[in-house]
Amino acid sequence: MEKFNSFYTAHKDRLFSYLLKIMGDYHLAADIMQESFTRYLERYGKEGSTALLYTIARNAVIDTFRRQDRGTQLLEERDHIGPDQEANYLVRDECRRLLAALRNLERDERDVLSLVVSSGLSYREIAGVTGLSEANVKVKVHRARLKLKKIFTE
């Protein structure tokens, strides 16, 4: 169990970041992250494979979209109580802007770009997770970045 604990600790933040970018909902991303690690542990044991974990998480996201039959949504407005509310507001605003920009991408572009940015996986591993060729992954990432750049410069 110690191997799995270190695997969980090493990958939980990146996996959560990926899921948050895809789902756009903090609580839903947290639920899917927990479900992904649980499925991984139940089905594949304690040995750690990052690509397999992301494949499980991606499939859980697809299942969630199918069940809910809807696209991503922005993070809900939440009141953050803390000493520096202006900083909290700026962080939330930047997060909302990024999530809104990501919503303008095609679902497959958003998925691949989020994997590249958040997972730490190589293009080859991402190709294995998504079922695309490595060249296609690179093209989708490039096009998604160009679209985001255009959105942010407008």
Secondary structure, DSSP 8 states (H G I E B T S, - for coil): -HHHHHHHHHHHHHHHHHHHHHH--HHHHHHHHHHHHHHHHHHH-S---HHHHHHHHHHHHHHHHHHHT------------SS-HHHHHHHHHHHHHHHHHHHTS-HHHHHHHHHHHHT---HHHHHHHHT--HHHHHHHHHHHHHHHHHHHH-
